[in-house]
Amino acid sequence: MTLSEQTADQPVRWGILSTANIGVKAVIPAIAASNNGRLAAIASRDLPRAEAVAARYPGMRAHGSYEALLADPNVEAVYISLPNALHAEWTIRAAAAGKHVLCEKPLGATPAEVRAMSEARRTAGVLLMEAFMYRFHPQIRWALEQIAAGAVGPVRLVRGAFAFDIRSSPGNIRLQAALAGGSLMDVGCYPLNFARAVYSASPLAVAARAVVPSGSEVERSVAAVLDFGGERLAVIDCSFEQPAQQFIEVAGDRGRLTIPRPFTPREQETIVRIERGDEAVERRFASTDQYRLQVEHFAACVRTGAPPFLPLADARAQAESIEAIYAAASYARPW
Ligand SMILES: NC(=O)c1ccc[n+]([C@@H]2O[C@H](COP(=O)([O-])OP(=O)(O)OC[C@H]3O[C@@H](n4cnc5c(N)ncnc54)[C@H](OP(=O)(O)O)[C@@H]3O)[C@@H](O)[C@H]2O)c1
């Protein structure tokens, strides 16, 4: 039996870089529940924090530095949930250590960072994917299939928003310039990503405004009109200073598709609605762990060598679109 035959059925051994909230609450439990992965190790800048998480998962080792986790030969794939400004550095270091990388969105803080990360992946011969977990939810896959099949006719406008209120958390990484915070980086990237997926393209021209409240290190609200050419538009907005909301609407020349909870459906049924003239179709989706679908997909790619569902060319185009929106808003990134 060859080595690859021996490992083909073995769960992928994951290492977790940081004790970030999103890891502890969503991605670590998803890996623990996955059918093709197991939690091998977690690293924190503070060893007791890593130990506290590892204690909940039998067999999970704790490291007191990210370097130590990357040097752990038992780790095959790394999940990176560091602040945005650290994604590039640690993805590049993980790839150089021979680890596959699932890195949180936005993949890099700039297009140049995404290009450097892609190059590091290629040189090391490992896999790298931007963790846009919502793309794995069946409601999104179905909606995109319906749109592509012409359910609303040729699409003329994609509208989307994602906002929540973090004014009472001044220490939040999202509000810090040095950590590449900002509402477009954190939540506006989702409706942008969806509009790009609908049109299978990036905007050709952009008009935008960014709001930087007095005393804020980063923008806290952005609104943008995106022109994809051929009479195809998108209007997106995002904010850190509004009550939580999210939605997607896709208007075609024959109908309209709406997704009331497109990005973080959590433990609830979700609905996609298509209206065409007097007809309305509602498709309901049972509660689904989109984080689990994402990590199972990535682990399957690690085992088979298949390219991940979300390609790096798309992550590069996404970073370029974020840059174009900031430029259109005359927002000078403070990092
Ligand atoms: N896909 C999703 O659903 C989703 C949801 C939320 C966030 N995210 C993304 O995930 C990433 C983390 O977000 P989060 O809200 O989970 O972050 P968070 O709770 O603030 O955690 C960030 C972690 O990074 C580590 N870290 C290293 N250097 C740091 C520094 N200088 N300042 C603060 N923390 C530092 C810390 O871990 P140690 O102290 O253990 O080293 C910290 O716990 C972001 O890129 C965000 O965009 C994705």
The ligand as an SDF file (V2000), in Angstrom:
LIG
                    3D

 48 52  0  0  0  0  0  0  0  0999 V2000
  -16.6030   33.8090    7.6720 N   0  0  0  0  0  0  0  0  0  0  0  0
  -17.2180   34.3060    8.7390 C   0  0  0  0  0  0  0  0  0  0  0  0
  -18.3470   33.9630    9.0680 O   0  0  0  0  0  0  0  0  0  0  0  0
  -16.4890   35.3050    9.5870 C   0  0  0  0  0  0  0  0  0  0  0  0
  -17.1180   35.8240   10.7190 C   0  0  0  0  0  0  0  0  0  0  0  0
  -16.4000   36.6710   11.5570 C   0  0  0  0  0  0  0  0  0  0  0  0
  -15.0990   37.0180   11.2140 C   0  0  0  0  0  0  0  0  0  0  0  0
  -14.5270   36.5390   10.0900 N   0  0  0  0  0  0  0  0  0  0  0  0
  -13.1260   36.8750    9.7420 C   0  0  0  0  0  0  0  0  0  0  0  0
  -12.3110   36.1740   10.6600 O   0  0  0  0  0  0  0  0  0  0  0  0
  -11.2180   36.9660   11.0820 C   0  0  0  0  0  0  0  0  0  0  0  0
  -11.2430   37.0860   12.6090 C   0  0  0  0  0  0  0  0  0  0  0  0
  -12.4330   37.7290   13.0280 O   0  0  0  0  0  0  0  0  0  0  0  0
  -12.9630   37.5610   14.5450 P   0  0  0  0  0  0  0  0  0  0  0  0
  -14.0610   38.5250   14.7370 O   0  0  0  0  0  0  0  0  0  0  0  0
  -13.2500   36.1300   14.8320 O   0  0  0  0  0  0  0  0  0  0  0  0
  -11.6840   38.0740   15.3340 O   0  0  0  0  0  0  0  0  0  0  0  0
  -11.3470   38.1330   16.8770 P   0  0  0  0  0  0  0  0  0  0  0  0
  -12.3600   37.3850   17.6740 O   0  0  0  0  0  0  0  0  0  0  0  0
  -11.0540   39.5290   17.2420 O   0  0  0  0  0  0  0  0  0  0  0  0
  -10.0110   37.2750   16.9280 O   0  0  0  0  0  0  0  0  0  0  0  0
   -8.8510   37.5980   16.2270 C   0  0  0  0  0  0  0  0  0  0  0  0
   -7.7290   36.7470   16.8190 C   0  0  0  0  0  0  0  0  0  0  0  0
   -6.5270   37.0640   16.1620 O   0  0  0  0  0  0  0  0  0  0  0  0
   -5.4530   36.9260   17.0670 C   0  0  0  0  0  0  0  0  0  0  0  0
   -4.6090   38.1220   16.9650 N   0  0  0  0  0  0  0  0  0  0  0  0
   -3.3270   38.1380   16.5250 C   0  0  0  0  0  0  0  0  0  0  0  0
   -2.8380   39.3890   16.5280 N   0  0  0  0  0  0  0  0  0  0  0  0
   -3.8240   40.1950   16.9780 C   0  0  0  0  0  0  0  0  0  0  0  0
   -3.9140   41.5870   17.2110 C   0  0  0  0  0  0  0  0  0  0  0  0
   -2.8700   42.4030   16.9840 N   0  0  0  0  0  0  0  0  0  0  0  0
   -5.0660   42.0700   17.6950 N   0  0  0  0  0  0  0  0  0  0  0  0
   -6.1270   41.2780   17.9270 C   0  0  0  0  0  0  0  0  0  0  0  0
   -6.0980   39.9320   17.7110 N   0  0  0  0  0  0  0  0  0  0  0  0
   -4.9560   39.3940   17.2500 C   0  0  0  0  0  0  0  0  0  0  0  0
   -6.0220   36.7400   18.4690 C   0  0  0  0  0  0  0  0  0  0  0  0
   -5.8590   35.3750   18.8140 O   0  0  0  0  0  0  0  0  0  0  0  0
   -4.8140   34.8330   19.8960 P   0  0  0  0  0  0  0  0  0  0  0  0
   -4.7840   35.8670   20.9840 O   0  0  0  0  0  0  0  0  0  0  0  0
   -5.3870   33.5530   20.2960 O   0  0  0  0  0  0  0  0  0  0  0  0
   -3.5030   34.7010   19.2300 O   0  0  0  0  0  0  0  0  0  0  0  0
   -7.4990   37.0360   18.3030 C   0  0  0  0  0  0  0  0  0  0  0  0
   -8.2940   36.2010   19.1090 O   0  0  0  0  0  0  0  0  0  0  0  0
  -11.3320   38.2880   10.3190 C   0  0  0  0  0  0  0  0  0  0  0  0
  -10.5380   38.2280    9.1630 O   0  0  0  0  0  0  0  0  0  0  0  0
  -12.8040   38.3460    9.9140 C   0  0  0  0  0  0  0  0  0  0  0  0
  -12.9980   39.0470    8.6870 O   0  0  0  0  0  0  0  0  0  0  0  0
  -15.1980   35.6910    9.2800 C   0  0  0  0  0  0  0  0  0  0  0  0
  1  2  1  0
  2  3  2  0
  2  4  1  0
  4  5  1  0
  4 48  2  0
  5  6  2  0
  6  7  1  0
  7  8  2  0
  8  9  1  0
  8 48  1  0
  9 10  1  0
  9 46  1  0
 10 11  1  0
 11 12  1  0
 11 44  1  0
 12 13  1  0
 13 14  1  0
 14 15  2  0
 14 16  1  0
 14 17  1  0
 17 18  1  0
 18 19  2  0
 18 20  1  0
 18 21  1  0
 21 22  1  0
 22 23  1  0
 23 24  1  0
 23 42  1  0
 24 25  1  0
 25 26  1  0
 25 36  1  0
 26 27  1  0
 26 35  1  0
 27 28  2  0
 28 29  1  0
 29 30  1  0
 29 35  2  0
 30 31  1  0
 30 32  2  0
 32 33  1  0
 33 34  2  0
 34 35  1  0
 36 37  1  0
 36 42  1  0
 37 38  1  0
 38 39  2  0
 38 40  1  0
 38 41  1  0
 42 43  1  0
 44 45  1  0
 44 46  1  0
 46 47  1  0
M  CHG  2   8   1  16  -1
M  END
$$$$
